[in-house]
Amino acid sequence: MPLSSPMPQNLPSRWSLIAVTAFFLAGASHAQPATAPKPAEPAAQPPAPAAKTPDINPATTPVDRKDDWWKQRQAALNERIKQGAEKGDIGILFIGDSITQGWEGAGKEVWQKQYAVRNAVNLGIGGDRTQHVLWRLDHGNLDGLDKPSSGSPPALAVLMIGTNNVHDTKPEQTAEGVAAIVGKLRERLPSMKILVLAIFPREAKPGELRKKNEKVNERIALLADNNTVFFRDISPAFLEKDGTLPKEIMPDELHLSPKGYQVWAEAIEADVKTLLKEP
């Protein structure tokens, strides 16, 4: 019996099928040559963090003010400094804001008795912050005082500044501003002693503003080396025992009355005498 039925004539033989298949495979290999697989692209790296911009402390950045009256006072102060650079006739520099400028108003009588005779010059300008004082020191308020044509450089600076920074400046920033002023004074007048006063109390009762200024005072007390720079906190002289700020001392809870200026003068007199080497 035959092993298989005869293959129908209309079907291709097994070898024909193999040949056809081989032909198409060969043709495909010529049409689409094989290529090596593309290497995987490296994974995207996260962008490098942007360099952090250092915080700018406004209290240490010198800046002027645009008020005409401020410019006029600055110019007037510089004229007095020019005289001091020529004659060497300045003994003390009082540096500050409206509280210092007030020696020309409510404190005028005390000034005449205590400081006019010591050739003191008032470098206070109302509304100034530490940054304004820094600008002024770089723009005429100290020029030529280190080597006057005759006479002597100022022997003492009394500095009280910072209360106007309190509203929008951190205590540590304000303290840095005070430190920058002290550094500038030491650089420009190396023979001069510097008496740094704590920022005076404000507000009838201890409140947020007074507490912020007290934090400044804690920091600026550290500026004292008791050789060139000295620190004095005379706040208790203005206050009642319970911390109340009397109206008779500061009628508006910020600026001194005539009695307040008398208290200020008495509170620093011992230091002034010592630093001026008076008998």
C-alpha positions as CSV (number, residue, x, y, z in Angstrom):
1,M,0.0,0.0,0.0
2,P,1.5,3.4,-0.9
3,L,2.8,5.4,2.0
4,S,1.0,8.6,0.9
5,S,-1.5,9.8,-1.6
6,P,-0.1,11.4,-4.7
7,M,0.2,15.3,-4.3
8,P,-2.4,17.1,-6.4
9,Q,-0.8,18.6,-9.5
10,N,-2.1,22.2,-8.8
11,L,-0.2,22.5,-5.4
12,P,3.4,23.6,-5.3
13,S,5.9,21.1,-4.2
14,R,7.5,21.5,-0.7
15,W,10.8,22.5,-2.3
16,S,9.1,25.2,-4.3
17,L,7.6,26.7,-1.2
18,I,11.0,26.7,0.5
19,A,12.6,28.4,-2.5
20,V,9.9,31.1,-2.7
21,T,10.2,31.8,1.0
22,A,14.0,32.1,0.8
23,F,13.7,34.5,-2.1
24,F,11.4,36.9,-0.2
25,L,13.6,36.7,2.9
26,A,16.6,37.5,0.9
27,G,14.8,40.4,-0.8
28,A,13.7,41.8,2.5
29,S,17.2,41.7,3.9
30,H,18.4,43.8,0.9
31,A,15.6,46.3,1.2
32,Q,15.9,46.9,5.0
33,P,19.5,46.3,6.1
34,A,19.8,45.5,9.7
35,T,21.2,48.2,12.0
36,A,22.6,48.1,15.5
37,P,20.0,49.3,18.1
38,K,20.4,53.0,19.0
39,P,22.0,53.5,22.4
40,A,19.5,54.7,25.0
41,E,19.6,58.4,25.5
42,P,20.8,59.5,28.9
43,A,18.1,60.3,31.4
44,A,17.3,64.0,31.6
45,Q,19.1,65.6,34.6
46,P,17.3,68.1,36.8
47,P,18.4,71.7,36.3
48,A,21.1,72.9,38.6
49,P,19.7,75.0,41.4
50,A,20.1,78.7,40.7
51,A,22.7,80.4,42.8
52,K,21.1,82.1,45.7
53,T,21.3,85.8,45.7
54,P,22.7,87.1,48.9
55,D,20.1,89.0,51.0
56,I,20.8,92.7,50.8
57,N,20.5,94.5,54.2
58,P,19.0,97.9,53.7
59,A,20.4,99.1,57.0
60,T,23.9,98.7,55.7
61,T,23.4,100.0,52.2
62,P,24.2,103.7,52.1
63,V,21.5,105.8,50.5
64,D,20.6,109.5,50.4
65,R,17.2,111.1,50.7
66,K,15.5,113.2,48.1
67,D,13.8,115.8,50.3
68,D,15.0,119.3,49.6
69,W,15.2,120.2,53.2
70,W,17.3,117.1,53.9
71,K,19.7,118.1,51.1
72,Q,19.9,121.6,52.5
73,R,20.7,120.4,56.0
74,Q,23.3,118.0,54.7
75,A,25.0,120.8,52.8
76,A,24.9,123.0,55.9
77,L,26.5,120.2,58.0
78,N,29.2,119.8,55.4
79,E,30.0,123.5,55.5
80,R,30.6,123.2,59.3
81,I,32.7,120.1,58.7
82,K,34.8,122.0,56.2
83,Q,35.5,124.6,58.9
84,G,36.5,121.9,61.2
85,A,38.9,120.4,58.6
86,E,40.5,123.8,58.3
87,K,40.6,124.9,61.9
88,G,40.5,121.7,63.9
89,D,37.8,123.3,66.1
90,I,35.5,120.3,66.6
91,G,35.7,118.5,69.9
92,I,32.6,116.2,69.8
93,L,30.4,114.9,67.0
94,F,26.8,114.0,67.9
95,I,25.5,111.7,65.2
96,G,21.9,110.5,64.8
97,D,18.4,111.3,63.7
98,S,15.7,113.7,64.9
99,I,16.4,113.0,68.5
100,T,19.9,114.2,68.0
101,Q,18.9,117.1,65.9
102,G,16.5,118.0,68.7
103,W,19.6,119.4,70.6
104,E,18.9,122.5,68.4
105,G,15.3,122.7,69.6
106,A,14.1,121.3,72.9
107,G,17.6,120.6,74.0
108,K,19.1,124.0,73.0
109,E,19.7,125.4,76.5
110,V,21.3,122.2,77.7
111,W,23.5,122.1,74.6
112,Q,24.7,125.6,75.2
113,K,25.8,124.7,78.8
114,Q,27.2,121.3,78.2
115,Y,28.4,120.9,74.7
116,A,28.8,124.3,72.9
117,V,31.7,125.0,75.3
118,R,33.2,121.7,74.1
119,N,33.0,122.6,70.5
120,A,30.4,120.0,69.8
121,V,28.8,119.7,66.3
122,N,25.3,118.3,65.8
123,L,25.2,115.8,62.9
124,G,21.6,114.8,63.5
125,I,18.9,114.8,60.8
126,G,15.3,114.0,61.4
127,G,14.0,110.8,60.0
128,D,17.4,109.3,59.2
129,R,18.0,105.6,59.4
130,T,21.4,103.9,59.6
131,Q,21.7,103.8,55.8
132,H,21.2,107.5,55.6
133,V,23.9,108.2,58.2
134,L,26.3,105.9,56.3
135,W,25.7,107.9,53.1
136,R,26.3,111.1,54.9
137,L,29.6,109.9,56.4
138,D,30.7,109.1,52.8
139,H,29.5,112.4,51.4
140,G,31.1,115.1,53.4
141,N,30.2,114.7,57.1
142,L,33.8,113.5,58.0
143,D,35.9,114.9,55.2
144,G,39.2,116.3,56.3
145,L,38.6,115.9,60.0
146,D,41.3,113.3,60.5
147,K,44.0,115.7,59.5
148,P,42.8,119.3,59.9
149,S,45.0,122.1,58.7
150,S,45.4,123.3,62.3
151,G,44.0,122.2,65.7
152,S,43.0,118.6,66.3
153,P,40.6,116.0,65.1
154,P,37.4,115.4,67.0
155,A,38.1,113.6,70.2
156,L,34.7,111.9,70.7
157,A,31.6,110.8,68.7
158,V,28.3,110.2,70.5
159,L,26.2,107.9,68.3
160,M,22.5,107.2,68.8
161,I,20.7,105.8,65.7
162,G,18.3,103.1,64.7
163,T,14.8,103.8,66.0
164,N,13.6,104.8,62.5
165,N,14.7,101.4,61.2
166,V,12.3,99.6,63.6
167,H,9.2,99.5,61.4
168,D,10.5,97.4,58.5
169,T,14.0,96.2,59.4
170,K,14.9,93.2,61.5
171,P,16.8,93.9,64.7
172,E,19.8,92.1,63.6
173,Q,19.9,94.1,60.4
174,T,19.6,97.4,62.2
175,A,22.4,96.3,64.5
176,E,24.5,95.6,61.5
177,G,23.8,99.1,60.3
178,V,25.0,100.6,63.6
179,A,28.1,98.4,63.4
180,A,28.8,99.7,59.9
181,I,28.6,103.3,61.1
182,V,31.0,102.5,63.9
183,G,33.3,100.8,61.5
184,K,33.2,103.8,59.2
185,L,34.0,106.2,62.1
186,R,36.9,104.0,63.2
187,E,38.3,103.9,59.6
188,R,38.0,107.6,59.0
189,L,38.9,108.9,62.4
190,P,41.1,106.3,64.1
191,S,42.1,108.5,67.0
192,M,38.6,109.4,68.0
193,K,36.7,107.6,70.8
194,I,33.2,106.5,70.0
195,L,30.4,106.3,72.6
196,V,27.5,104.2,71.2
197,L,24.3,104.8,73.0
198,A,21.5,102.2,73.2
199,I,18.4,103.2,71.2
200,F,16.2,105.2,73.5
201,P,12.9,103.7,74.7
202,R,9.7,104.6,72.9
203,E,6.0,104.0,73.5
204,A,4.3,104.8,76.8
205,K,4.4,101.1,77.9
206,P,6.7,98.4,76.7
207,G,5.4,97.3,73.3
208,E,6.5,95.7,70.0
209,L,8.6,98.7,68.8
210,R,10.4,99.1,72.1
211,K,11.1,95.3,72.3
212,K,12.5,95.3,68.8
213,N,14.9,98.2,69.7
214,E,15.9,96.4,72.9
215,K,17.0,93.4,70.7
216,V,19.1,95.8,68.6
217,N,20.6,97.2,71.8
218,E,21.6,93.7,72.9
219,R,23.6,93.3,69.8
220,I,25.2,96.7,69.5
221,A,26.4,96.4,73.1
222,L,28.9,93.8,71.7
223,L,30.5,96.5,69.6
224,A,32.3,97.9,72.7
225,D,36.0,97.1,73.0
226,N,36.4,99.6,75.9
227,N,39.4,100.9,74.1
228,T,38.1,102.9,71.2
229,V,34.4,102.0,71.2
230,F,32.2,102.2,74.4
231,F,28.6,101.4,75.0
232,R,26.1,102.9,77.4
233,D,22.4,102.1,77.8
234,I,20.8,105.1,79.6
235,S,17.2,103.9,79.0
236,P,16.5,103.5,82.8
237,A,17.1,107.2,83.2
238,F,14.1,108.0,81.1
239,L,11.7,105.4,82.5
240,E,9.6,104.9,85.6
241,K,10.3,101.8,87.7
242,D,7.4,100.0,86.0
243,G,8.8,100.7,82.5
244,T,6.4,103.6,81.8
245,L,7.8,106.4,79.6
246,P,6.6,109.7,81.2
247,K,5.1,112.4,79.0
248,E,7.3,115.0,80.7
249,I,10.3,113.2,79.3
250,M,8.9,112.2,75.8
251,P,5.6,114.0,75.1
252,D,5.0,112.0,71.9
253,E,6.6,108.8,73.2
254,L,9.6,109.3,70.9
255,H,11.1,112.8,71.0
256,L,12.6,114.3,74.1
257,S,11.3,117.3,76.0
258,P,13.7,119.9,77.5
259,K,13.7,117.8,80.6
260,G,14.5,114.8,78.6
261,Y,17.6,116.4,77.1
262,Q,18.7,117.3,80.6
263,V,18.4,113.7,81.6
264,W,20.4,112.6,78.5
265,A,23.2,115.0,79.3
266,E,23.4,114.0,82.9
267,A,23.4,110.3,82.1
268,I,26.4,110.5,79.8
269,E,28.4,113.2,81.5
270,A,30.7,110.9,83.4
271,D,31.5,109.0,80.2
272,V,32.0,112.2,78.2
273,K,34.4,113.6,80.8
274,T,36.4,110.4,80.9
275,L,36.7,110.0,77.2
276,L,37.7,113.6,76.7
277,K,40.2,113.1,79.5
278,E,38.8,116.1,81.4
279,P,39.8,116.6,85.0
